[in-house]
Amino acid sequence: MKKIYHLSTCNTCQRIIKELGEGKGFDLQDIKTSPITEEQLDEMGRLSGSYESLFSRRARKYRAMGLHEQALQEADYKRLILEEYTFLKRPVILIDGQIFVGNTKKTIAEAAQAAGLS
């Protein structure tokens, strides 16, 4: 299975999808119009090892909600991601049981290699 959880209004996500062959062969899910389910998040958490690794501290609401002053636990990360799509670090790319989280060059290069695009 090849899937990309992304935000269609995000220029970085659009660029990465283009780098990954325009998303051909991938199931694309815009997390704003089609929110992730608890089951999908559980799978991502299992593959990545933690919900914290999927959590974006760059989200505008992170500081606005005062979360930077709290000691968050795994259950908090999961709840926050399910409640507010902007807390999911983007994009999240699933390729045959492997997960690639975020938009660093290294992460995208690894995803492209796993997808057979490099």
TIMIRO-394189 format. One record per residue: residue number from 1; z, x, y of N, C-alpha, C, O in turn. Coordinates in steps of 0.05 Angstrom, whole numbers, plus 5000, padded with zeros to 4 digits. Atoms other than C-alpha are relative to their C-alpha. Layout:
N
   nr   n_z   n_x   n_y  ca_z  ca_x  ca_y   c_z   c_x   c_y   o_z   o_x   o_y
  NUM     Z     X     Y     Z     X     Y     Z     X     Y     Z     X     Y
...
//
This chain:
118
   nr   n_z   n_x   n_y  ca_z  ca_x  ca_y   c_z   c_x   c_y   o_z   o_x   o_y
    1  5000  5017  4977  5000  5000  5000  5000  5018  5025  5015  5037  5027
    2  5000  4986  4974  4983  5025  5070  5005  4979  5022  4991  4960  5025
    3  4993  5019  4980  5016  4991  5128  5010  5015  5025  5023  5036  5023
    4  4990  4989  4975  5029  5006  5201  5014  4979  5016  5002  4958  5022
    5  4985  5017  4982  5083  4972  5241  4997  5012  5028  5005  5035  5032
    6  5007  4989  4973  5063  4980  5314  5004  4979  5021  5012  4956  5016
    7  4999  5018  4977  5063  4949  5383  4972  5002  5012  4964  5023  5022
    8  5027  5000  4991  4993  4929  5405  4997  5007  5029  4976  5016  5038
    9  5001  4994  4972  5010  4939  5478  5008  5029  5006  5008  5038  5029
   10  4991  4972  4997  5033  5011  5466  4976  5019  4998  4962  5020  4977
   11  5023  4981  5000  4980  5063  5485  5003  5021  4979  4983  5029  4966
   12  4995  4980  5020  5012  5114  5439  4993  4989  4972  4980  5003  4956
   13  5006  5012  5026  5008  5067  5379  4970  4996  4997  4959  5001  4976
   14  5029  5004  5001  4935  5050  5396  4986  5027  4995  4968  5027  4978
   15  5012  4974  5005  4918  5124  5399  5004  5009  4971  4985  5020  4959
   16  4994  4992  5028  4952  5138  5332  4983  4984  4980  4973  4996  4961
   17  5016  5016  5018  4917  5080  5298  4971  5010  5001  4957  5010  4980
   18  5027  4990  4997  4851  5107  5325  4997  5027  4984  4977  5031  4971
   19  5000  4975  5015  4869  5176  5296  5000  4995  4970  4990  5012  4955
   20  4999  5006  5029  4882  5143  5229  4976  4983  4992  4979  4964  4977
   21  5025  5014  5008  4810  5118  5223  4999  4972  5010  4989  4955  4995
   22  5001  5028  4989  4817  5057  5268  5016  4980  4984  5013  4956  4987
   23  4983  5017  5016  4868  5030  5219  4986  4988  4976  4997  4970  4963
   24  5015  5010  5024  4815  5018  5165  5016  5006  4975  5025  5029  4971
   25  4985  4997  5024  4850  5007  5099  5029  4996  5003  5045  4996  4984
   26  4972  5005  4994  4916  4994  5133  5004  4970  5006  4987  4957  5018
   27  4991  5026  4991  4952  4928  5141  5015  5005  5026  5036  5018  5025
   28  4987  4996  4974  4970  4927  5215  5017  4976  5007  5009  4953  5006
   29  4981  5021  4992  5031  4888  5237  5010  5006  5028  5025  5025  5032
   30  4990  4998  4973  5044  4879  5311  5028  4988  5001  5031  4964  4997
   31  4972  5009  5003  5120  4875  5313  5008  4981  5023  5030  4969  5021
   32  4994  5019  4979  5119  4835  5378  4991  4972  4993  5006  4953  4997
   33  5010  5026  5006  5076  4778  5354  5007  4991  4971  5008  4967  4965
   34  4993  5006  5028  5096  4783  5280  5025  5017  4994  5022  5038  4982
   35  4976  4984  5003  5169  4807  5278  5004  5009  4971  4997  4995  4952
   36  4994  4990  5026  5192  4849  5220  5022  4982  4987  5040  4972  5001
   37  4980  5016  5014  5232  4813  5167  5023  5019  4991  5020  5043  4991
   38  4978  4984  5010  5299  4836  5139  4991  5015  4975  4999  5038  4971
   39  5009  4987  5024  5264  4852  5073  4983  5024  5007  4986  5045  4995
   40  5016  4977  4991  5213  4896  5109  5017  5022  5011  5013  5046  5005
   41  4982  4980  4989  5268  4931  5147  5016  5014  4978  5021  5038  4979
   42  4985  4989  5022  5308  4941  5083  4983  5021  4985  4993  5042  4978
   43  5018  4982  5013  5247  4974  5051  4997  5026  5017  4998  5048  5006
   44  5002  4977  4982  5238  5019  5112  5025  5017  4999  5024  5042  4998
   45  4975  4986  5001  5311  5037  5111  5004  5016  4974  5014  5038  4974
   46  4998  4986  5026  5309  5054  5037  4982  5024  4999  4991  5046  4989
   47  5019  4978  5001  5248  5098  5045  5008  5022  5019  5004  5046  5013
   48  4993  4979  4980  5273  5134  5107  5028  5012  4996  5034  5033  5006
   49  4973  4990  5005  5345  5141  5083  5021  4988  5017  5045  4990  5011
   50  4980  5013  4983  5378  5104  5140  4986  4982  5021  4962  4986  5027
   51  5010  5017  4978  5369  5050  5193  5000  5016  5026  4984  5012  5043
   52  4999  4984  4976  5389  5101  5245  4975  5016  5005  4966  5019  5028
   53  5025  4984  4997  5326  5142  5231  4977  4983  5010  4957  4993  5020
   54  5020  5018  4990  5286  5080  5249  5005  4990  5028  4989  4976  5040
   55  4990  5011  4974  5324  5066  5313  4991  5017  5023  4994  5042  5023
   56  5009  4985  4976  5295  5085  5380  5021  4999  5022  5028  4977  5033
   57  4982  4998  4978  5344  5109  5431  4986  5001  5027  4998  5001  5048
   58  5016  5000  4976  5287  5111  5481  4995  4972  5011  4985  4969  5034
   59  5004  5028  4991  5284  5035  5485  5015  4995  5026  5038  5004  5029
   60  4987  5005  4974  5300  5011  5555  5026  4985  4997  5045  4990  5012
   61  4976  5016  5003  5352  4963  5529  5024  5016  4988  5047  5007  4989
   62  4979  4984  5012  5391  5019  5495  5021  5006  5020  5045  5002  5015
   63  4981  4994  4979  5424  5041  5560  5009  4975  5014  5032  4972  5021
   64  4994  5024  4985  5420  4973  5593  5022  4984  4986  5039  4971  4999
   65  4979  5015  5015  5463  4943  5537  5025  5017  4996  5044  5007  4984
   66  4977  4982  5003  5511  5002  5540  5004  5011  4973  5026  5020  4965
   67  4998  4991  5028  5496  5022  5469  5005  5030  4999  5016  5040  4979
   68  4996  4971  4999  5497  5096  5489  5030  5007  5002  5037  5030  4997
   69  4971  4996  4997  5572  5088  5500  5015  4991  4975  5040  4992  4974
   70  4988  5011  5024  5585  5058  5431  4995  5018  4976  4975  5032  4975
   71  5004  4986  5026  5594  5089  5362  4987  4980  4981  5001  4964  4968
   72  5014  5019  5017  5541  5051  5324  5000  5008  4970  4999  5032  4964
   73  5001  4996  5029  5542  5043  5248  4973  4991  4989  4958  4978  5004
   74  5025  5008  5012  5485  5031  5200  4995  4970  5003  4973  4961  5009
   75  5003  5030  4998  5498  4955  5201  4992  4993  5029  4977  4974  5033
   76  5007  5006  4972  5493  4957  5278  4970  5007  5005  4956  4991  5018
   77  5028  4993  4996  5426  4994  5276  4982  4979  4988  4962  4971  5000
   78  5017  5021  5014  5398  4943  5226  5000  4975  5017  4978  4963  5021
   79  4998  5024  4984  5423  4884  5267  4984  5002  5026  4969  4983  5033
   80  5014  4997  4974  5396  4911  5332  4970  5001  4997  4955  4989  5013
   81  5029  4999  5004  5327  4927  5304  4989  4972  4993  4968  4964  5003
   82  5009  5027  5006  5322  4856  5275  5001  4982  5024  4984  4964  5026
   83  4997  5017  4977  5345  4825  5340  4980  5007  5022  4971  4989  5036
   84  5017  4991  4978  5301  4866  5387  4980  5020  4990  4986  5043  4983
   85  5021  4984  5012  5234  4894  5365  4997  5027  5014  4988  5046  5001
   86  5003  4975  4986  5236  4949  5418  5018  5022  4990  5014  5046  4996
   87  4982  4980  5012  5292  4984  5380  4987  5014  4976  4999  5033  4966
   88  5013  4986  5022  5244  5002  5323  4984  5023  5010  4966  5019  5028
   89  5015  4977  4992  5218  5072  5331  4971  4996  4990  4967  4989  4967
   90  5027  5007  5007  5142  5066  5332  4982  5024  5001  4987  5043  5016
   91  5005  5019  5021  5097  5069  5296  5015  5008  4975  5025  5031  4972
   92  4989  4995  5027  5125  5063  5226  4976  4997  4981  4964  4976  4980
   93  5024  5000  5017  5071  5081  5175  5010  5003  4971  5024  5022  4964
   94  4993  4999  5029  5079  5066  5101  4974  5005  4985  4954  4992  4988
   95  5023  4993  5017  5031  5099  5052  5009  5005  4972  5022  5026  4967
   96  4993  4996  5028  5041  5090  4978  5028  5011  4994  5031  5031  4981
   97  4973  4992  5005  5116  5095  4978  5011  5022  5018  5034  5029  5015
   98  4991  4980  4980  5120  5147  5034  5003  4986  5027  4988  4967  5033
   99  4996  5011  4973  5145  5132  5104  4998  5022  5021  5007  5044  5017
  100  5003  4982  4977  5127  5165  5170  5008  4984  5024  4997  4964  5031
  101  4988  5014  4978  5168  5145  5230  4997  5016  5026  5005  5039  5027
  102  5002  4987  4974  5153  5161  5302  4972  5010  5006  4953  5006  4990
  103  5027  4992  4990  5096  5192  5341  4997  5029  5005  4979  5037  5021
  104  5003  4971  4996  5106  5267  5337  4974  5009  4987  4965  4996  4968
  105  5025  4990  5012  5043  5307  5322  5003  5007  4971  4986  5001  4955
  106  4995  4993  5028  5074  5333  5258  5001  4975  4982  4989  4975  4961
  107  4998  5025  5016  5091  5263  5233  4973  4987  4996  4966  4978  4974
  108  5027  5013  5002  5021  5236  5249  4982  5017  4982  4966  5006  4967
  109  5017  4982  5017  4988  5297  5216  5007  4996  4971  4990  4995  4953
  110  4992  5005  5028  5030  5285  5153  4990  4973  4990  4982  4970  4967
  111  5010  5027  5008  5011  5211  5153  4970  5001  4995  4960  4989  4976
  112  5029  4998  5004  4937  5228  5161  4994  5014  4974  4975  5006  4960
  113  5004  4986  5025  4942  5277  5103  5006  4982  4977  4991  4981  4957
  114  4993  5018  5022  4977  5226  5059  4980  4977  4997  4975  4968  4975
  115  5021  5021  5001  4923  5175  5077  4973  5011  4992  4954  4996  4988
  116  5025  4988  5007  4870  5225  5058  4980  5002  5022  4955  5002  5018
  117  5018  4999  4977  4842  5231  5128  4998  5028  5012  4983  5032  5031
  118  5002  4972  4989  4851  5306  5139  4992  5019  4979  4989  5043  4985
//
